[in-house]
Amino acid sequence: MSVHLNIDGKEVDAYEGQSILQAALKAGIYIPHLCFHPDLPSFKEIKPDEVCYQGENEFQSDSKAAGYNGCGLCLVEVLGQKDPILSCVTEVEEGMDIVTFSDLVKTKRLDSMAEIFTQHPHACLTCAQKEGCSLTQCSTNVPEEERCGTKISNPVTGKQALIPCRAACPLEMDVPTYVHFIAQGSFDEAARTIREKTPMGLSLGHICHHPCETQCRRGELSQPIAICHLKRLALETKDAIVTEKNETAPHTGKKVAVVGAGPEGIVAAYYLTLFGHDVTLFESSAEAGGMLRWAIPEYRLPRQIILHEIRMIEAMGVNIRTNSPVDADAFRDELDQNKWDAVFLATGAQAGKRIEVDGMSLQEVYWGMDFLREPKEGWAPEVGENVVVIGGDNVALDAAMTALRLGAARVVLACLEQRDEMPAFDWEIEAAEKEGIVLQPGWGIKKISGDGKNVSGVELIACASVFDKESYFCPVYDESNAIKIQADSVILAIGQKPDVNYLPPKSGIQILEDDTIKTKPNNLETDSPGFFAGGEARSGPASAVEAMADGRRAASSIDLFLGGRGFDEIRQDVKFFDRGLLWRGQKENFYARDRVEMAEIPVSERIESFALLQIGYSAGEAQAEADRCLKCHLRFLLSPVVLPPAVPTETRPAPFRK
């Protein structure tokens, strides 16, 4: 029912049950307020708690019986009433005549402000630099934890910091949104959210090292949310796995070549196609996927997962030319700038680092990447009963666990680093130990023994330190401390590096000392105009999610180079939340809920085959796990508040009507 009233001389139409404050704000009349928010009940409806917490500090309520009296700033005068009233809790009535500013109202508002600022750091209010505070140094020595600046930060930086899982993700994936959808059972919406940032989300759901979980605030209470497992479940559901043909921008007529169909190349090709460009992917192997396809074992990432995601890319119109290696001659012929408007070099870091070791030419000596590739191609290398793996990164761990599945009875992994210094991910080290891999941290290889043809053992020497004082790789060995280990085969997995031999000497593309390609930091363009580089070819060995982030960034830079607007052109195809589902509310034992662990194949069975280790969540398990989320993002989904006028006016409003 409509209600007619007058506010500051302006005729206002409101509705029955609306407060004066709500009616005024809707009419464009600002009334100061702090404790009112359109999504929350009024202060009179909220009962104070007996105790609240700030970290581990407990605060007891002094006046629970008295309750909270509000901020006292939204006072107005109403014709016919003696004293000013709170506009946030007073409902509109037909014919009301209201003034929002008067000497009496101003005085009472100042009294309320004085009470609010009793505990406020006064120095910040009077500081001459308060408008341009650096938020770091303080001329009046206000303790950092008490400064206003620590509470009001830059909107972008502050938002990222307040949603730590999203800030930690190299792809800046909207983790809270898809976790929220999963908790609701809206798996297709969760999948759509994930695919906004990468077309290879299902692969990531199997192998991502999930830095988002390290930063998850739920981990401060118990265990972090299983974000990676949830991503996998969202993309494994029936609706999500249907191949999508996404809507692309109008055709631009621009042609882009992408060299290398690894994660960075595939992601770049996907987004460049969405931008409307013609994209051709050059891949040297028989199938696209890069290290995801040829180096990560089947027990971690099944081949059909990658193939499904690649088929989705091809369905969009990306031309993938497999069995098309690019060498120096092909680079000149195929990637001539007259044929392409831009070229993206995404050749990865698949070349294994080599060291000179006595005995390295023996028959059963393998190099890490080559060893992992053979089972992926359908071959089973002969490893014998006793295997020694040299190296401490993820490739070395994968090689050790693969050797077990190829029939080894005992696998020893030796590396220069101590256990807590190993570059491999902690969870992969733990998985290897669970399977019986014997770790020998702090040892380097000195010699591979044999009869001139076959391996019989290795000699290891103690490593006193790996890095020098400047943190450069500079191992120091203790020659007096050596051990011998029986071995039927040895796998050398001491790291990877980019292979840039395909670049002609006069390409104009600069190669750095570590064999990475030099690019401009702002847009990934090389010294040769129109040629861009990203992923491990630019950074050196990195994770899959970091490579994908580079591919996405490169796609945006190339589109800008070709006259587009980068990601401003991408249509955001994710539904908004149903606002009725945003309320967190109280849930019994919410604090005590433990992480839902994903089921795995028993250790006794897993080493018998290359079957996927982690079985996966059921829909119910995923919803239960997602429901543990603290929903750090909700503050940014609240209805916007009406802010004070940019330039306060000193003019008093019209008086009451005569």
C-alpha positions in Angstrom: 0.0 0.0 0.0 1.4 3.4 -1.0 2.1 6.0 1.7 2.6 9.7 0.9 4.9 11.9 3.0 7.1 15.0 2.8 10.9 14.9 3.5 12.8 18.1 3.4 10.1 19.8 1.3 10.1 17.0 -1.2 7.0 14.8 -1.8 7.9 11.2 -1.4 5.9 8.0 -2.2 6.8 5.1 0.1 5.1 1.8 0.9 3.6 0.6 4.1 6.1 -1.1 6.5 9.0 0.9 5.0 11.2 2.9 7.5 11.7 6.6 7.1 15.4 6.0 6.4 14.6 3.5 3.6 12.1 5.9 2.0 14.5 8.8 2.2 17.4 6.9 0.7 15.2 5.5 -2.1 14.1 9.1 -2.9 17.7 10.3 -3.1 17.7 12.1 0.3 20.7 11.1 2.3 20.4 10.6 6.1 23.6 9.7 7.9 23.7 6.1 9.3 26.2 3.4 10.3 24.3 0.5 11.8 21.7 0.2 9.1 22.2 -2.2 6.1 19.4 -3.2 3.6 20.2 -6.9 3.9 20.2 -7.0 7.7 17.5 -6.6 10.4 17.5 -3.5 12.5 19.5 -3.3 15.7 16.3 -3.6 17.7 15.7 -7.1 16.3 19.2 -8.4 17.1 19.8 -9.7 20.6 23.4 -9.2 21.9 25.5 -12.3 22.6 27.0 -13.0 26.0 30.5 -13.4 24.5 32.3 -12.7 21.2 35.8 -13.5 20.0 38.6 -11.8 18.2 41.1 -14.5 17.4 41.7 -16.2 20.7 40.6 -13.2 22.7 37.3 -13.5 24.5 35.1 -10.5 25.2 32.2 -10.7 27.7 29.1 -8.5 27.2 28.8 -5.7 29.8 25.2 -4.9 29.2 23.3 -7.8 27.6 20.1 -6.7 29.3 20.3 -3.2 28.0 21.0 -4.2 24.5 22.4 -2.0 21.7 20.8 1.4 21.1 22.0 1.9 17.5 24.5 4.4 16.1 22.2 7.3 16.8 23.1 9.1 13.5 19.9 8.7 11.6 17.9 11.1 13.8 15.2 13.2 12.1 12.5 15.6 13.3 8.9 14.8 12.6 6.2 17.5 12.7 4.2 17.1 15.9 6.8 15.2 17.8 8.8 16.8 20.6 12.1 15.0 20.2 14.1 13.7 17.2 13.5 10.0 16.3 15.6 7.3 14.8 14.5 7.0 11.2 15.9 3.5 10.7 13.3 1.9 13.1 10.3 4.3 12.5 7.9 3.3 9.9 6.4 5.8 7.5 2.9 7.1 8.0 0.5 8.8 5.7 1.1 12.6 5.7 4.3 12.6 7.7 6.3 15.9 7.5 10.0 15.2 8.1 13.2 17.3 8.3 16.5 15.5 8.2 18.7 18.4 9.3 18.3 21.0 12.0 20.4 22.5 14.8 18.9 20.0 17.3 19.5 17.0 15.0 23.0 18.2 14.3 23.8 18.5 18.0 22.5 15.1 18.8 24.3 13.5 15.9 27.6 15.0 17.1 26.9 13.6 20.6 26.5 10.1 19.0 29.6 10.5 17.0 31.6 11.5 20.1 30.5 8.3 21.8 31.4 6.2 18.8 34.9 7.7 18.5 35.7 7.4 22.2 37.9 4.4 21.5 39.1 5.6 18.1 42.8 6.5 17.5 42.5 10.3 17.6 45.9 10.8 15.8 44.4 9.4 12.6 41.6 11.9 12.7 43.8 14.9 13.0 46.8 13.7 11.0 47.7 16.1 8.1 48.4 13.1 5.9 45.1 11.3 6.5 43.9 11.9 3.0 47.0 10.4 1.4 48.2 8.0 4.1 50.7 5.4 2.8 49.3 2.9 5.4 52.8 2.0 6.4 54.9 4.8 8.1 53.2 7.0 10.6 54.5 10.4 11.6 52.6 10.3 14.9 53.7 6.7 15.8 50.2 5.3 16.0 50.7 1.5 16.4 50.2 -0.3 13.1 47.4 -2.5 14.4 45.4 0.7 15.5 45.7 2.7 12.3 42.6 3.4 10.2 44.6 2.3 7.2 44.8 -1.3 8.4 41.0 -1.4 8.4 40.3 0.4 5.1 42.6 -0.7 2.2 42.6 -0.2 -1.5 39.3 -1.8 -2.8 41.0 -4.2 -5.2 43.9 -5.2 -3.0 41.6 -5.4 0.0 39.1 -7.7 -1.8 41.8 -10.1 -2.9 43.2 -10.2 0.6 39.8 -10.8 2.1 39.2 -13.8 -0.2 42.6 -15.6 0.2 41.8 -18.7 -1.8 41.0 -16.6 -4.9 44.1 -14.4 -4.4 46.3 -17.5 -4.1 45.1 -19.1 -7.3 47.4 -18.2 -10.3 44.2 -18.2 -12.5 42.4 -16.1 -9.9 39.6 -18.6 -10.2 36.4 -17.6 -8.4 36.7 -20.4 -5.8 34.0 -19.2 -3.4 31.4 -19.0 -6.1 31.9 -22.6 -7.4 32.2 -23.9 -3.9 28.9 -22.2 -3.1 27.2 -23.7 -6.1 28.5 -27.2 -5.1 27.1 -26.8 -1.6 23.7 -26.0 -3.3 24.0 -29.0 -5.6 24.2 -26.8 -8.6 27.1 -28.6 -10.2 26.5 -27.3 -13.7 26.8 -23.7 -12.5 29.9 -24.6 -10.6 31.4 -26.1 -13.8 30.5 -23.0 -15.7 32.2 -20.8 -13.1 35.4 -22.9 -13.3 35.5 -22.8 -17.1 35.4 -19.0 -17.0 39.1 -19.2 -16.1 40.3 -22.4 -17.9 39.0 -25.0 -20.3 41.1 -27.6 -18.5 39.5 -27.5 -15.1 38.9 -31.2 -14.9 42.7 -31.9 -15.4 43.4 -29.4 -12.7 40.9 -31.1 -10.4 43.2 -34.2 -10.6 46.7 -32.7 -10.5 46.7 -29.1 -9.2 49.0 -28.4 -6.3 46.1 -26.2 -4.9 47.9 -23.2 -3.4 44.3 -21.9 -2.6 44.0 -24.6 0.1 47.2 -23.4 1.8 45.6 -20.0 2.2 42.0 -21.2 3.1 40.8 -19.6 6.3 39.0 -22.8 7.3 42.4 -24.3 7.8 42.9 -22.0 10.8 39.9 -23.7 12.5 40.5 -27.3 11.4 41.4 -28.4 7.9 41.2 -26.3 4.7 38.3 -26.9 2.3 39.2 -29.6 -0.3 39.0 -27.1 -3.1 40.8 -29.2 -5.7 38.6 -32.3 -5.0 35.5 -30.1 -5.3 36.6 -28.8 -8.7 37.0 -32.3 -9.9 33.6 -33.4 -8.7 31.9 -30.3 -10.3 33.3 -31.2 -13.7 32.7 -34.9 -13.4 29.0 -34.7 -13.1 26.8 -35.8 -16.0 25.7 -32.3 -17.0 29.2 -30.8 -16.7 31.0 -33.3 -18.9 28.8 -32.7 -21.9 30.9 -31.0 -24.5 30.1 -27.3 -24.8 30.4 -25.2 -27.8 30.9 -21.8 -26.3 29.7 -18.6 -28.0 32.6 -16.8 -29.6 33.1 -13.1 -30.5 32.5 -12.1 -34.1 35.2 -13.3 -36.5 38.1 -10.9 -36.7 39.9 -12.3 -39.7 43.1 -12.4 -37.6 45.3 -15.6 -37.7 47.3 -16.7 -34.6 49.8 -19.6 -34.5 50.4 -21.4 -31.2 53.5 -23.6 -30.9 53.0 -26.3 -28.3 49.8 -27.9 -27.3 50.6 -28.2 -23.6 48.4 -26.5 -20.9 49.6 -23.0 -21.7 49.1 -23.4 -25.4 45.7 -25.1 -25.1 44.4 -22.4 -22.8 45.7 -19.6 -25.0 44.1 -21.2 -28.1 40.8 -21.5 -26.3 40.6 -17.8 -25.3 42.0 -16.6 -28.6 39.2 -18.5 -30.3 36.6 -16.9 -28.0 38.0 -13.6 -29.0 37.1 -14.4 -32.6 40.5 -15.2 -34.0 41.5 -18.1 -36.2 43.9 -20.3 -34.2 46.2 -23.1 -35.3 48.1 -25.2 -32.7 51.3 -26.9 -33.7 52.1 -30.0 -31.7 55.1 -32.3 -32.2 53.6 -35.3 -30.6 50.8 -37.6 -31.8 48.4 -36.2 -29.3 47.9 -32.7 -27.7 48.3 -32.2 -24.0 52.0 -31.6 -23.4 53.3 -32.9 -20.1 49.8 -33.5 -18.9 49.4 -36.1 -21.6 52.9 -37.5 -21.8 54.6 -37.1 -18.4 51.9 -37.3 -15.7 51.2 -41.0 -14.9 47.8 -42.5 -15.5 47.2 -43.1 -11.8 47.2 -39.3 -11.3 45.6 -38.0 -14.6 43.9 -40.5 -17.0 44.4 -39.9 -20.7 40.7 -39.7 -21.4 40.3 -36.7 -19.2 42.8 -34.7 -21.3 41.3 -36.0 -24.5 37.8 -34.9 -23.5 39.0 -31.3 -22.8 41.0 -31.2 -26.0 37.9 -32.3 -28.0 36.0 -29.4 -26.4 38.7 -27.0 -27.7 38.6 -28.6 -31.2 34.8 -28.3 -31.2 35.2 -24.5 -30.9 37.1 -24.5 -34.2 40.7 -24.6 -33.0 42.9 -26.4 -35.6 45.3 -28.7 -33.8 48.1 -30.0 -36.1 49.7 -33.0 -34.3 52.9 -34.7 -35.5 54.0 -31.2 -36.5 57.4 -30.5 -34.9 58.8 -27.0 -35.4 62.5 -26.9 -35.9 64.6 -24.0 -37.1 63.7 -24.6 -40.8 60.0 -25.1 -40.0 60.1 -21.9 -37.8 61.2 -19.9 -40.8 58.7 -21.6 -43.2 55.6 -22.1 -41.1 55.8 -19.1 -38.8 56.6 -16.4 -41.3 55.0 -13.2 -40.1 53.3 -12.8 -43.5 51.2 -15.9 -42.7 50.3 -15.0 -39.1 49.2 -11.9 -37.4 50.7 -13.1 -34.1 52.6 -16.2 -32.8 52.5 -17.6 -29.2 55.5 -19.8 -28.2 54.3 -22.3 -25.6 56.9 -25.1 -25.9 57.2 -25.8 -22.2 60.2 -27.3 -20.4 60.2 -30.9 -21.4 63.9 -31.3 -21.9 65.5 -33.1 -19.0 68.6 -31.7 -17.4 71.6 -34.0 -17.9 74.7 -34.6 -15.7 77.9 -36.5 -16.4 78.1 -39.6 -14.2 80.3 -42.6 -14.5 78.2 -45.5 -15.8 75.5 -43.4 -17.3 75.8 -45.2 -20.6 74.8 -48.6 -19.1 71.7 -50.2 -20.5 69.3 -49.8 -17.6 70.0 -46.1 -17.0 66.9 -43.9 -17.8 66.3 -40.2 -17.8 63.2 -39.1 -15.9 61.0 -37.5 -18.6 61.9 -40.3 -21.1 61.1 -43.0 -18.5 57.6 -41.5 -17.7 56.8 -41.1 -21.4 57.3 -44.8 -22.3 54.3 -46.1 -20.3 52.1 -43.3 -21.6 53.0 -44.4 -25.1 52.2 -48.0 -24.3 55.6 -49.4 -23.5 56.8 -51.0 -20.3 60.5 -50.3 -19.5 62.4 -53.2 -17.9 63.3 -52.0 -14.4 64.2 -55.1 -12.4 63.6 -55.7 -8.7 65.8 -52.9 -7.3 65.5 -49.3 -8.6 67.3 -46.2 -7.6 65.8 -42.8 -8.5 68.0 -39.7 -8.4 66.2 -36.4 -7.8 63.8 -34.8 -5.4 61.1 -33.1 -7.6 57.7 -34.2 -8.7 59.1 -35.9 -11.8 61.4 -38.0 -9.6 58.5 -39.0 -7.3 56.3 -39.9 -10.3 59.2 -42.0 -11.7 59.6 -43.8 -8.4 55.9 -44.6 -8.1 55.8 -45.7 -11.8 58.7 -48.1 -11.2 56.8 -49.8 -8.5 53.9 -50.3 -10.9 56.3 -51.7 -13.5 57.3 -54.5 -11.2 60.1 -53.2 -9.0 60.2 -54.8 -5.5 62.2 -52.0 -3.9 62.6 -48.4 -5.0 65.0 -46.0 -3.3 64.8 -42.2 -4.0 68.0 -40.2 -3.3 68.2 -36.5 -3.6 70.6 -33.7 -2.5 68.0 -31.9 -0.5 66.9 -32.7 3.1 63.4 -34.0 3.5 61.9 -30.5 4.2 63.9 -29.0 1.3 62.7 -31.3 -1.4 61.0 -29.4 -4.3 58.3 -32.0 -4.8 54.9 -31.2 -3.3 54.4 -32.5 0.2 51.3 -34.5 -0.6 53.2 -36.4 -3.4 56.1 -37.2 -1.1 53.6 -38.5 1.5 51.9 -40.7 -1.2 55.3 -42.1 -2.3 56.2 -43.0 1.3 52.8 -44.6 1.8 53.5 -46.8 -1.1 56.9 -47.9 0.3 59.3 -45.7 -1.6 62.5 -45.4 0.6 63.7 -41.8 0.8 67.4 -41.0 1.1 67.5 -37.3 1.4 70.9 -35.5 1.6 72.7 -37.8 -0.8 74.1 -37.2 -4.3 75.1 -39.7 -7.0 78.8 -40.3 -7.4 78.9 -43.4 -9.7 76.7 -46.0 -11.4 78.3 -49.5 -11.1 77.9 -52.3 -13.6 79.6 -54.9 -15.7 80.0 -52.7 -18.8 76.5 -53.5 -20.0 74.0 -53.9 -17.1 73.6 -51.9 -13.9 74.5 -53.5 -10.6 74.3 -50.6 -8.1 75.0 -46.9 -7.4 77.4 -45.1 -5.1 76.0 -42.1 -3.2 78.0 -39.4 -1.5 76.7 -37.3 1.4 75.6 -33.7 0.6 76.5 -31.3 3.3 74.6 -28.3 1.8 72.8 -27.6 -1.5 72.8 -23.8 -1.7 75.4 -21.1 -0.9 74.8 -18.1 1.3 73.2 -16.2 -1.7 70.8 -19.2 -2.2 72.5 -20.2 -5.5 72.7 -23.9 -6.3 76.1 -24.9 -5.1 76.2 -28.4 -3.5 79.0 -29.2 -1.1 79.8 -32.9 -0.6 81.4 -34.9 2.2 83.8 -37.2 0.4 84.4 -39.2 3.5 80.8 -40.3 3.7 79.6 -42.6 0.9 77.2 -45.6 0.6 76.5 -48.2 -2.0 73.0 -49.4 -3.0 72.2 -52.4 -5.0 70.3 -51.5 -8.2 69.0 -53.2 -11.4 68.1 -49.9 -12.9 68.7 -46.2 -12.3 66.4 -43.3 -13.2 68.0 -39.8 -13.3 65.4 -37.1 -12.7 67.3 -34.0 -11.8 65.0 -31.4 -13.3 63.7 -30.0 -16.6 64.5 -27.0 -18.8 63.1 -25.5 -22.0 64.3 -26.7 -25.3 64.7 -23.6 -27.6 66.8 -25.2 -30.3 63.9 -24.6 -32.7 64.5 -20.9 -32.7 66.7 -19.7 -35.6 69.8 -17.7 -34.7 68.4 -14.5 -36.3 64.8 -14.8 -35.0 65.2 -11.6 -32.9 64.0 -13.6 -29.9 66.4 -13.3 -27.0 67.2 -16.5 -25.0 68.4 -16.1 -21.4 71.1 -18.0 -19.6 68.7 -20.6 -18.2 67.3 -21.3 -21.8 64.1 -19.4 -21.1 62.7 -16.9 -23.6 62.9 -13.2 -22.6 59.5 -11.4 -22.7 58.2 -8.0 -21.7 56.8 -8.3 -18.2 53.6 -6.4 -19.0 52.4 -8.4 -22.0 54.6 -11.5 -22.6 55.8 -10.1 -26.0 59.3 -11.1 -27.0 61.9 -8.7 -28.6 60.5 -9.7 -32.0 57.2 -7.8 -32.6 54.2 -10.1 -32.8 55.9 -13.0 -31.2 54.8 -13.8 -27.6 56.0 -16.5 -25.2 54.6 -18.0 -22.0 54.4 -20.9 -19.7 57.5 -22.8 -18.9 59.2 -21.6 -22.0 59.2 -18.2 -20.3 59.4 -19.1 -16.6 61.2 -22.4 -16.5 59.6 -25.4 -14.7 56.3 -24.5 -13.1 53.0 -26.1 -12.2 50.1 -26.8 -14.5 47.9 -24.1 -13.1 50.8 -21.5 -13.4 51.2 -22.5 -17.0 47.5 -22.1 -17.7 47.5 -18.7 -16.1 50.3 -17.7 -18.5 48.3 -19.0 -21.4 45.3 -17.0 -20.4 47.4 -13.9 -19.9 49.0 -14.3 -23.3 45.7 -14.7 -25.0 44.6 -11.3 -23.6 47.8 -9.6 -24.6 47.7 -11.0 -28.1 44.1 -9.9 -28.5 45.1 -6.4 -27.4 47.9 -6.5 -29.9 45.5 -7.4 -32.6 43.2 -4.5 -31.8 40.8 -6.2 -29.3 40.1 -5.4 -25.7 41.4 -8.6 -24.0 39.1 -10.1 -21.4 36.8 -7.1 -21.5 35.4 -8.9 -24.6 34.7 -12.2 -22.9 31.0 -12.6 -22.0 30.6 -13.6 -18.3 28.1 -16.5 -18.5 27.6 -17.3 -14.8 24.3 -16.9 -13.1 24.0 -14.7 -10.0 23.2 -16.3 -6.7 19.7 -16.6 -5.5 19.9 -14.0 -2.8 17.8 -16.2 -0.5 20.7 -18.7 -0.3 23.4 -16.2 0.8 22.5 -16.4 4.5 25.2 -18.3 6.4 23.1 -18.7 9.6 24.0 -21.0 12.4 24.7 -24.7 11.8 25.2 -27.2 14.6 28.8 -28.2 15.2 29.9 -26.2 12.2 33.2 -25.4 13.9 34.0 -29.1 14.6 33.2 -30.4 11.1 36.2 -32.2 9.7 37.3 -32.3 6.1 35.7 -35.0 4.0 38.6 -37.1 2.9 38.5 -38.5 -0.7 38.6 -42.3 -0.9 41.7 -43.9 -2.4 42.6 -47.4 -3.7 44.2 -49.4 -0.9 48.0 -49.3 -1.0 48.1 -53.1 -1.4 46.2 -52.8 -4.7 47.3 -49.5 -6.2 50.9 -50.6 -7.1 49.5 -53.5 -9.1 48.2 -51.2 -11.9 48.0 -47.6 -13.2 44.4 -47.2 -12.0 43.5 -43.8 -10.7 44.5 -43.5 -7.0 41.8 -41.1 -5.8 38.4 -42.5 -6.4 36.6 -39.2 -6.2 33.8 -37.6 -4.2 30.1 -38.6 -4.4 27.7 -35.7 -4.9 26.7 -35.9 -1.2 30.3 -35.9 0.0 31.1 -32.9 -2.2 28.1 -31.0 -0.8 29.0 -31.8 2.8 32.6 -30.6 2.2 31.6 -27.5 0.3 29.2 -26.6 3.2 32.2 -26.3 5.5 33.2 -23.1 3.7 33.4 -20.0 5.8 32.1 -18.0 2.8 34.7 -15.2 3.0 33.2 -13.7 -0.2 29.7 -12.9 1.2 30.6 -9.4 2.2 31.1 -8.6 -1.4 27.7 -9.9 -2.4 25.8 -7.8 0.1 23.5 -5.1 -1.3 25.4 -1.8 -1.9 24.9 0.9 0.7 24.1 4.5 0.0 27.2 6.6 0.7 27.3 10.2 1.9 27.2 12.9 -0.8 30.7 13.6 -2.3 30.5 17.3 -1.4 28.5 17.9 1.9 26.2 20.9 1.7 25.9 23.4 4.5 22.5 24.5 3.3 19.6 23.6 5.6 16.7 21.8 4.0 13.2 23.3 3.8 11.5 23.7 7.1 8.2 22.0 8.0 5.3 22.8 5.8 3.1 25.6 7.1 
